[in-house]
Each structure stands twice: as structure tokens, then as C-alpha cells.
């Protein structure tokens, strides 16, 4: 039974709990630095679903705007990284 538990968790239960506590502290600290709260994320997802429901697929336009805004940075950075790694 304990071998199956270790295989499922990837390590012993005690070490897994310690790892989860440490990662939770780090993520909590980073979220506090950026003034993010867990309920903000939950409400954001809830509002996205409600917007999709009430306004139909017109709300997906906001997702498209985010996609385009991110692509303006990501695509040139990707191209530059590929060019610099091609030289090697």
C-alpha cells in the first residue's frame, strides 16, 4: 500500500507535504507582492463565464484582444531567439 502511495505522490507523503507547503509559501509571497488574491482569480473566471453567457461569443473578442497584445511581444521574441540559436 505504501509503495502505491509513494508512486502516486512521487515521493513519501511527509516529503510531499513539506514540498507543497514550501511551494505554497513561495506562490503566496509572489501573489502578495503583486497584490493578487485567490478570490480575484475565482471572480475573474466567474465573470468570464458570465460574460460569455450573457453577451454570447462577443465576449471572446476580449480574449482575442489579449491574444493579439501578447503576440506583439511573443512572436518577435520567438523569432529573435530562433535567429540567435540558429547561429550556433
Backbone as ProteinMPNN parsed JSONL, in Angstrom:
{"seq_chain_A": "XXXXXXXXXXXXXXXXXXXXXXXXXXXXXXXXXXXXXXXXXXXXXXXXXXXXXXXXXXXXXXXXXXXXXXXXXXXXXXXXXXXXXXXX", "coords_chain_A": {"N_chain_A": [[0.827, -1.201, 0.0], [1.929, 1.276, 0.827], [3.888, 1.575, -1.09], [2.398, 2.013, -3.394], [1.246, 4.425, -2.684], [3.511, 6.086, -2.506], [4.305, 5.99, -5.183], [2.132, 7.217, -6.41], [2.201, 9.817, -5.285], [4.763, 10.564, -5.904], [6.805, 10.729, -4.137], [7.643, 10.24, -0.656], [4.841, 10.545, 1.627], [5.265, 12.474, 3.703], [7.45, 14.026, 2.747], [6.301, 15.004, 0.437], [4.244, 16.603, 1.474], [5.781, 18.55, 2.804], [7.097, 19.702, 0.596], [4.867, 20.737, -0.783], [3.996, 22.638, 1.081], [6.179, 24.442, 1.105], [6.207, 25.321, -1.582], [3.669, 26.484, -1.658], [4.012, 28.6, 0.141], [5.902, 30.155, -1.276], [4.471, 30.786, -3.643], [2.319, 32.139, -2.487], [3.693, 34.35, -1.402], [4.652, 35.608, -3.739], [2.201, 36.215, -4.959], [1.218, 38.026, -3.066], [3.067, 40.066, -3.384], [2.363, 41.066, -5.878], [-0.108, 41.967, -5.328], [-2.282, 40.219, -5.633], [-5.136, 38.246, -5.073], [-6.557, 35.139, -4.058], [-9.343, 35.035, -4.409], [-9.742, 36.981, -6.336], [-8.903, 35.715, -8.665], [-10.758, 33.63, -8.814], [-13.162, 35.097, -9.019], [-12.595, 36.407, -11.414], [-12.59, 34.281, -13.292], [-15.217, 33.476, -12.943], [-16.576, 35.805, -13.776], [-15.786, 35.846, -16.467], [-17.068, 33.556, -17.468], [-19.75, 34.298, -16.984], [-19.905, 36.583, -18.614], [-19.557, 35.387, -21.113], [-21.891, 33.923, -21.167], [-23.969, 35.867, -20.962], [-23.418, 37.799, -22.931], [-22.905, 36.333, -25.098], [-20.845, 35.063, -27.718], [-19.535, 37.344, -28.25], [-18.022, 38.241, -26.178], [-15.731, 36.819, -26.45], [-14.156, 38.359, -28.004], [-12.636, 39.962, -26.308], [-10.808, 38.11, -25.384], [-9.5, 37.627, -27.754], [-8.336, 40.149, -28.118], [-6.486, 40.139, -26.03], [-4.914, 38.038, -26.915], [-3.799, 39.063, -29.282], [-2.41, 41.274, -28.235], [-0.517, 39.984, -26.627], [0.802, 38.487, -28.574], [2.15, 40.421, -30.001], [4.419, 40.858, -28.521], [5.432, 38.268, -28.017], [5.823, 36.853, -30.483], [7.858, 38.345, -32.013], [9.952, 38.075, -30.113], [10.257, 35.302, -30.068], [11.101, 34.86, -32.71], [13.532, 36.265, -32.729], [14.962, 34.798, -30.78], [15.097, 32.319, -32.076], [16.659, 33.032, -34.303], [19.083, 33.789, -33.097], [19.778, 31.365, -31.875], [20.114, 29.814, -34.098], [22.52, 30.493, -35.193], [24.437, 29.108, -33.77]], "CA_chain_A": [[0.0, 0.0, 0.0], [2.753, 2.482, 0.891], [4.579, 1.701, -2.367], [1.448, 2.638, -4.311], [1.098, 5.823, -2.264], [4.73, 6.782, -2.919], [4.284, 6.1, -6.639], [1.115, 8.202, -6.767], [2.638, 11.15, -4.861], [6.075, 10.853, -6.45], [7.741, 10.712, -3.021], [6.939, 9.847, 0.564], [3.809, 11.537, 1.973], [5.812, 13.576, 4.511], [8.242, 14.907, 1.875], [5.363, 15.671, -0.466], [3.575, 17.659, 2.239], [6.756, 19.631, 3.016], [7.271, 20.378, -0.694], [3.662, 21.524, -1.059], [3.992, 23.8, 1.984], [7.187, 25.397, 0.641], [5.735, 25.929, -2.838], [2.528, 27.338, -1.315], [4.551, 29.834, 0.724], [6.523, 30.959, -2.334], [3.406, 31.314, -4.504], [1.597, 33.138, -1.695], [4.522, 35.548, -1.308], [4.642, 36.27, -5.051], [0.869, 36.793, -5.146], [1.113, 39.196, -2.193], [3.867, 41.137, -3.979], [1.613, 41.63, -6.996], [-1.419, 42.317, -4.791], [-3.292, 39.307, -6.156], [-5.803, 37.46, -4.054], [-7.181, 33.971, -4.695], [-10.726, 35.317, -4.817], [-9.706, 37.738, -7.585], [-8.812, 34.741, -9.749], [-12.045, 32.933, -8.877], [-14.152, 36.032, -9.56], [-12.262, 36.646, -12.813], [-13.099, 33.155, -14.068], [-16.682, 33.548, -12.861], [-17.033, 36.903, -14.639], [-15.593, 35.443, -17.851], [-18.156, 32.639, -17.816], [-20.998, 35.068, -17.043], [-19.87, 37.411, -19.817], [-19.832, 34.519, -22.251], [-23.298, 33.523, -21.123], [-24.878, 36.993, -21.184], [-23.145, 38.525, -24.165], [-22.615, 35.386, -26.179], [-19.453, 34.933, -28.11], [-18.94, 38.671, -28.401], [-17.037, 38.37, -25.108], [-14.466, 36.221, -26.891], [-13.35, 39.426, -28.59], [-11.662, 40.382, -25.303], [-9.745, 37.108, -25.407], [-8.746, 37.911, -28.974], [-7.511, 41.333, -27.869], [-5.356, 39.697, -25.21], [-4.074, 37.207, -27.765], [-3.048, 39.937, -30.183], [-1.469, 42.062, -27.433], [0.59, 39.106, -26.243], [1.531, 38.075, -29.771], [3.022, 41.523, -30.402], [5.671, 40.677, -27.791], [5.924, 36.891, -28.05], [6.266, 36.437, -31.818], [9.211, 38.862, -32.311], [10.926, 37.476, -29.204], [10.479, 33.944, -30.554], [11.896, 34.935, -33.938], [14.898, 36.648, -32.352], [15.603, 33.665, -30.113], [15.4, 31.309, -33.096], [17.764, 33.528, -35.125], [20.319, 33.711, -32.315], [20.129, 29.97, -31.643], [20.457, 29.22, -35.39], [23.942, 30.783, -35.452], [25.318, 28.165, -33.064]], "C_chain_A": [[0.868, 1.26, 0.0], [3.534, 2.681, -0.397], [3.675, 2.357, -3.407], [1.257, 4.111, -3.98], [2.316, 6.636, -2.7], [4.756, 6.977, -4.437], [3.285, 7.165, -7.079], [1.593, 9.622, -6.445], [3.988, 11.541, -5.456], [7.155, 10.845, -5.392], [6.973, 10.246, -1.79], [5.898, 10.913, 0.918], [4.356, 12.719, 2.764], [6.608, 14.548, 3.649], [7.342, 15.664, 0.905], [4.647, 16.808, 0.242], [4.512, 18.839, 2.465], [6.972, 20.409, 1.718], [6.073, 21.264, -1.021], [3.582, 22.763, -0.18], [4.975, 24.859, 1.505], [6.725, 26.092, -0.633], [4.553, 26.852, -2.567], [2.999, 28.651, -0.706], [5.152, 30.74, -0.344], [5.46, 31.581, -3.222], [2.602, 32.379, -3.759], [2.365, 34.435, -1.571], [4.512, 36.319, -2.618], [3.284, 36.92, -5.308], [0.684, 38.029, -4.284], [1.914, 40.365, -2.76], [3.122, 41.83, -5.107], [0.189, 42.009, -6.61], [-2.535, 41.514, -5.456], [-3.858, 38.495, -5.006], [-6.489, 36.275, -4.732], [-8.607, 34.239, -5.159], [-10.778, 36.154, -6.076], [-9.671, 36.798, -8.782], [-10.149, 34.029, -9.924], [-13.108, 33.851, -9.48], [-13.871, 36.351, -11.026], [-12.771, 35.534, -13.714], [-14.619, 33.175, -14.1], [-17.215, 34.629, -13.794], [-16.857, 36.568, -16.113], [-16.721, 34.521, -18.305], [-19.478, 33.389, -17.922], [-21.046, 35.96, -18.27], [-20.143, 36.582, -21.062], [-21.311, 34.147, -22.314], [-24.222, 34.674, -21.521], [-24.649, 37.687, -22.522], [-22.83, 37.61, -25.331], [-21.135, 35.385, -26.512], [-18.799, 36.277, -28.41], [-17.865, 38.891, -27.333], [-15.711, 37.733, -25.49], [-13.579, 37.238, -27.59], [-12.311, 39.933, -27.614], [-10.503, 39.4, -25.241], [-8.872, 37.308, -26.639], [-7.849, 39.127, -28.822], [-6.292, 40.972, -27.034], [-4.384, 38.866, -26.037], [-3.209, 38.068, -28.677], [-2.021, 40.752, -29.408], [-0.273, 41.217, -26.999], [1.44, 38.705, -27.43], [2.486, 39.161, -30.251], [4.381, 41.399, -29.711], [6.263, 39.288, -28.042], [6.49, 36.514, -29.418], [7.635, 37.031, -32.174], [10.282, 38.272, -31.385], [11.259, 36.056, -29.642], [11.373, 33.95, -31.795], [13.34, 35.29, -33.614], [15.631, 35.497, -31.66], [15.965, 32.571, -31.107], [16.571, 31.74, -33.965], [19.079, 33.391, -34.373], [20.723, 32.268, -32.027], [20.504, 29.276, -32.945], [21.941, 29.405, -35.688], [24.86, 29.747, -34.822], [25.428, 26.875, -33.784]], "O_chain_A": [[0.586, 2.207, -0.735], [3.822, 3.817, -0.774], [4.137, 3.166, -4.212], [1.123, 4.946, -4.875], [2.171, 7.749, -3.205], [5.187, 8.025, -4.917], [3.553, 7.928, -8.007], [1.405, 10.532, -7.252], [4.321, 12.725, -5.508], [8.334, 10.946, -5.731], [5.794, 9.9, -1.877], [6.062, 12.074, 0.543], [3.953, 13.857, 2.522], [6.465, 15.762, 3.795], [7.594, 16.828, 0.591], [4.462, 17.875, -0.342], [4.103, 19.993, 2.336], [7.023, 21.639, 1.735], [6.233, 22.396, -1.477], [3.15, 23.823, -0.636], [4.649, 26.046, 1.497], [6.837, 27.312, -0.753], [4.448, 27.906, -3.193], [2.441, 29.706, -1.008], [4.938, 31.953, -0.326], [5.528, 32.772, -3.527], [2.245, 33.405, -4.337], [1.773, 35.512, -1.627], [4.379, 37.542, -2.618], [3.215, 38.04, -5.814], [0.055, 38.992, -4.722], [1.502, 41.519, -2.638], [3.235, 43.044, -5.275], [-0.626, 42.335, -7.473], [-3.589, 42.051, -5.796], [-3.14, 38.109, -4.084], [-6.955, 36.4, -5.864], [-9.03, 33.722, -6.193], [-11.749, 36.066, -6.827], [-10.327, 37.047, -9.794], [-10.618, 33.845, -11.047], [-13.868, 33.431, -10.352], [-14.806, 36.545, -11.803], [-13.323, 35.802, -14.781], [-15.235, 32.928, -15.137], [-18.185, 34.407, -14.517], [-17.686, 36.96, -16.934], [-17.265, 34.688, -19.397], [-20.251, 33.146, -18.849], [-22.093, 36.09, -18.905], [-20.867, 37.014, -21.959], [-21.898, 34.07, -23.394], [-25.144, 34.49, -22.316], [-25.604, 38.115, -23.17], [-22.522, 38.074, -26.429], [-20.291, 35.676, -25.665], [-17.628, 36.328, -28.787], [-16.911, 39.636, -27.554], [-14.674, 38.069, -24.917], [-12.381, 37.008, -27.754], [-11.211, 40.302, -28.026], [-9.352, 39.799, -25.067], [-7.65, 37.175, -26.573], [-6.73, 39.144, -29.335], [-5.189, 41.447, -27.303], [-3.169, 38.98, -25.875], [-2.012, 37.816, -28.821], [-0.887, 40.91, -29.86], [0.861, 41.697, -27.005], [2.661, 38.592, -27.314], [3.521, 38.856, -30.845], [5.394, 41.805, -30.28], [7.468, 39.157, -28.257], [7.556, 35.902, -29.486], [8.512, 36.281, -32.604], [11.398, 37.999, -31.828], [12.42, 35.649, -29.593], [12.292, 33.138, -31.91], [14.268, 34.689, -34.157], [16.806, 35.258, -31.938], [17.027, 31.959, -30.995], [17.4, 30.906, -34.332], [20.075, 32.933, -34.933], [21.917, 31.979, -31.943], [21.16, 28.234, -32.904], [22.552, 28.571, -36.357], [25.968, 29.535, -35.314], [26.129, 25.971, -33.329]]}, "name": "protein", "num_of_chains": 1, "seq": "XXXXXXXXXXXXXXXXXXXXXXXXXXXXXXXXXXXXXXXXXXXXXXXXXXXXXXXXXXXXXXXXXXXXXXXXXXXXXXXXXXXXXXXX"}
